[in-house]
Amino acid sequence: MRMRKKKNLIPRMDRCAPCHVRDGFALKGRWREALMPGAREVHVELGCGKGRFTAGTAAEHPDVLFIAIEKVPDALVVAMERAMDLGLKNVFFVVGDAALLPDYFAPDEVDRVYINFCDPWPSNRHAKRRLTHRDFLNIYRQVLRTGGEIHFKTDNRPLFEFSLLEFPRAGYALSEVTRNLHENGPRGVMTDYEAKFFAQGLPIHRCVGTKN
């Protein structure tokens, strides 16, 4: 679904300046140093949407530095406002693209990547656009430390089955594979989209890929 244009987008983004990183390229190799020197780990979320998962997870882990990357400013501003309303000091937002991750982060700088409900690109001719295609997974390898993880969630079964094949091909060990994450009750912080699916009793698929 196309995100509606937000009224007063620029003033709203300006009010979120404390958590908005305008030039992510300038912080390559020094995210901890510049934003949170005492951070235990650096976690990156690709496509944060309206930020329910981002803000909730950052609130649960105040010793972790969270960087949320989103291509759509109209979604990002809602996520930033959520973080500001909660007074979070450990989460920052970048308007950016997953394909440019090695331009934002140095090798081994990232401990974890979250990919939640990305576009499934169902046509086979668009397979390389999927964020869990091996080409993208190899991009993430460039910034993840050895032992770093990718946490992936989707409601799309074909995309999930495709991803389970792609992770090992890109040198990741699979774990925590489930095709019905919330079968026995809610588990973890949900995205806005995920919460709607859960309310309808629809299954959510999840897995973790660990960089070998």
Salt bridges, closest charged atoms under 4 A:
ASP14 OD1 - ARG22 NH2 3.04
GLU41 OE1 - ARG40 NH1 3.76
GLU41 OE1 - HIS43 NE2 2.68
GLU41 OE2 - ARG145 NH2 3.89
ASP63 OD2 - ARG40 NE 2.77
ASP74 OD2 - LYS5 NZ 3.77
GLU81 OE1 - ARG12 NH2 2.71
ASP97 OD2 - LYS71 NZ 3.84
ASP111 OD2 - ARG32 NH2 3.11
ASP111 OD1 - ARG145 NE 2.64
ASP135 OD2 - HIS133 ND1 3.82
GLU149 OE1 - ARG112 NH2 3.38
GLU149 OE1 - HIS151 NE2 2.80
GLU161 OE2 - ARG157 NE 2.63
GLU161 OE2 - ARG179 NE 2.79
GLU166 OE2 - ARG134 NH2 2.90
GLU166 OE2 - ARG169 NH1 3.08
GLU176 OE1 - ARG206 NH1 2.77
ASP192 OD2 - ARG82 NH1 2.64
GLU194 OE1 - LYS153 NZ 2.75
GLU194 OE2 - HIS182 NE2 2.60
